[in-house]
Each structure stands twice: as C-alpha cells, then as structure tokens.
Amino acid sequence: MADKRDYYEVLGVSKNASDSDLKKAFRSLARKHHPDKNPDDSEAEHLFKEVQEAYAVLSNPDQRKQYDMFGHESPGGSPFGPGGFQGVNINLDDLFSGGFESIFSGMFGGGRSTRGRRGNDVLLRHVVSLEQVFEEQDIEISAKLSATCETCDGSGAKSPQDISSCMTCGGQGKIMQQARVGPFVQQMVSDCPDCNGQGKTIKNRCADCRGSGSDLREQTLRITIPKGTEDGLRLRHRGKGEHIQNGQPGDLYIQLEIESHAWFERDGPDLIMALPLGYPEMLLGTEVELPHIDGKPLAIPIPAGSKPSETIIVRGRGMPRRRGRGRGDVTVLLKLHVPPKVNKSMRATLDEMRESFGLPEGDIENAVRREAEDRRN
C-alpha cells in the first residue's frame, strides 16, 4: 500500500486535527471533487473516492487510533474488507446540510450510530394570569407524564427470564444494509425491524405497561415563570418527555398561555384599556382609580373637556420589559358611557342640559364641518 497517500495529507489536516476540522476539510474537498460538479472527469472521481476513504477511517475513533499506530499496513488488512473501499453515494446537497454523516455511521460494524434512540418530546399547555407574569416567580403544576414502569423497571418484560437477545441483529438493535448505486456501494445502518432497534425480544410482557417499559403517572413539576413573559413562551424540561426502552427520554415543553384580563389588552410591555366615562366626568374632569396588576392602584387623571376616543398615557405602569430595564406604559382610550335606559328624572335633567349645551338644529351642519376641519389640521 506504499502508493496510497497518507489520509491526513489527503484531507489537508494535521495529525492532531479535531473531529470538527476533519468534517470541515472533508465537506470542502468532497464538494470540490464531487462527480456532479466534474462530469466525465476520472481524476476528480478518483480524488472524490480518496477523500471519502480518508474521512471514513479518520472519523471513526477506533479506526483512527489503528491508523495512527500502523498506517495503511493495519493488521487484518483493509477495514473495508477484501475488496477495499468501494466508495459511497453522497448527494451533493447533503454536503451542504451535513446529511452525509449518517452514511458513514456503522460502516465498520458493531451497530455504531451517530444518534441513540430517543423518546418523543411532549408539549404541555399551562394557563397563567397577567398578574403571575408581572414578576418572576416559581409555581408548581401537576400533570400525567411518562415515567419508567416501576413493576418491570423499564424492561417491558414480566420477569428477567422473559428477555432474550434478538437473533436478527445479535442484540445490537441495528442492521447494516448495502446497495450499489452506480460505481458506489452505499452502506446504511438502520433499526432492526424485528426488535424495533431494542436489541431484544420479550416472551411475556409486563402486565402494567404492556411491554412498553413506561406508563403515565401524576407528577408535580416546579417551573419558573420569567418576568414579562409573553403568550406562547415554551419552557424546556430535559428528560421529562416520553420514556422508551433502551433509549433516552424525550423532553417536556411547557407552553405558557396568558389568560385574558378583565380590562387590559397587551402589546408587548404596554397595556391598553378602554375607560367608559359619563359626560359630566369628561366635561368637568376627574381622576379614576382602578386595581392594578402590580398591586398598587392605577390612577388615571381625566382632564376637563376630554372627548370620546381621546387617549391618556400613564407612563411606566405597564408590564416589565423582558430585556432591559423599566416598564411599558398604560394607554387609556376614553369612551362615552350611554345609559341603556333613561328614567323620567334623568330625562328632565337631560332636557335642561340640552337647552344649555345642545346645538341649535341649524348649527349642526356647521359643527360637522368644524370637526372635519379640525381632523384635517
């Protein structure tokens, strides 16, 4: 094998190159010499195959150690078998996305895979009030979540004697498949179809979990609600998702949903509300106090001569800002309150007011014109 170039030389990296350095060098060279970019170029095809072989060996810790000790004269011959390295089919797009890694995994046997089995993530929605997200606080919630079965300790079997190694994959949980694509042999590692990647078969299943190795149990979780949280924020709890046999549990995501407030609407850190007032309050002015989310009364000054649809800004009394300091504002929209019913006493009072404040019938058109002119200006 004296005619074979050193693998580190092929990739253009030093012997102490990290996994990240190897991957970066491989992707760059593989893109450069890929057959799709160099059609009918036998030299580029040879270099592409050479780069693949170098990366296949050096990206495997065991094979890299063997190569560092013995070079190409490794005991037992080529790690790829008597025929040597045949190349693998790599899509050019995979070289940009990183999808090529799954092709090289498991190439040297032993059921090696880039990722272990993992349970599904679980999404739990929890409703909180606007007052609860005003300040950071810890709360406890209860929910039925997946957990390892206590009866079988997660094995899924009625007893340890009911568990045996899968004959198809030899207990590895993985099988290797080969397929020739053009001039290449593509090798793929996948879950064993007979044991679903578990590496074992169960004769008699656990009666409580029915062989799944997990069940649903009521659990109490302590979560921290960040101050100023907005609707839809997801809090992540690692390992609290679905539990599976011979694999890592998924994660639990708790999505916070903020319930509607009695009078506030929210726009980021700002709060918006409508304030109904009678005509005397708008004409003469007043001050309104309302209970507020920060525990202190919200004082809203109404200037004399206020009109419906005008807004009043109360600075610094909104929600706390999630980033930075300070709070938003409260925007108050004034609305004229019209009583649904008018009794005789009220009608008499209103007739007197109409004589004092009402517009003569001939002046209504002029008033409309002045109002429109004021809006334009």
QUIWOMO-V878809 format. One record per backbone hydrogen bond with DSSP energy under -0.5 kcal/mol. CO is the residue of the C=O (numbers start at 0). NH is the residue of the N-H. Records with the same first field share a line. If there is no record, write none. Layout:
BEGIN
CO->NH ; NH
END
This chain:
BEGIN
0->3
5->9
6->10
7->11 ; 12
13->16
17->21
18->22
19->23
20->24
21->25
22->26
23->27
24->28
25->29
26->30
27->31
28->32
29->33
33->36 ; 37
37->40
39->41
40->44
41->45
42->46
43->47
44->48
45->49
46->50
47->51
48->52
49->53
50->54
51->55
52->56
53->57
54->58
56->59
58->60
59->63
60->64
61->65
62->66
63->67
64->68
65->69
66->70
69->72
71->73
73->76
77->80
80->83
86->184
87->89
88->90
90->93 ; 94
91->94
92->95 ; 96
93->97 ; 98 ; 99
97->100
98->101
99->102 ; 103
100->104
103->106
105->108
108->111
116->247
119->241
121->123 ; 252
123->254
125->256
127->258
128->132
130->133 ; 134
132->227
136->224
138->222
140->220
142->144 ; 218
144->216
146->214
148->152 ; 153
151->154
155->205
158->161
159->162
161->202
163->200
165->169 ; 170
168->171
172->191
174->189
176->187
178->180 ; 185
179->181
180->183
183->180 ; 185
184->186
185->178
187->176
189->174
191->195 ; 196
194->197
198->165
200->163
203->157
205->209 ; 210
208->211
212->148
214->146
216->144
218->142 ; 220
220->140 ; 222
222->138 ; 224
223->225
224->136
225->228
229->232
232->255
234->253
235->237
236->239 ; 251
241->249
243->246
247->118
249->240
250->121
251->236 ; 253
252->123 ; 254
253->234 ; 255
254->125
255->231
256->127 ; 258
263->260
264->271
266->269
268->318 ; 327
269->266
270->330
271->264
272->332
273->275
274->334
276->336
277->281
278->282
279->283
280->284
281->304 ; 305
285->301
287->299
289->297
291->294
296->298
297->289 ; 299
298->300
299->287
300->302
301->285
302->305
306->309
309->333
311->313 ; 331
312->314
313->316 ; 329
318->327
325->320
327->317
328->270 ; 330
329->313 ; 331
330->272 ; 332
331->311 ; 333
332->274
333->308
334->276 ; 336
335->337
336->338
342->346
343->347
344->348
345->349
346->350
347->351
348->352
349->353
350->354
351->355
352->356 ; 357
353->357
359->362 ; 363
360->363
362->366
363->367
364->368
365->369
366->370
367->371
368->372
369->373
370->374
371->375
372->376
END
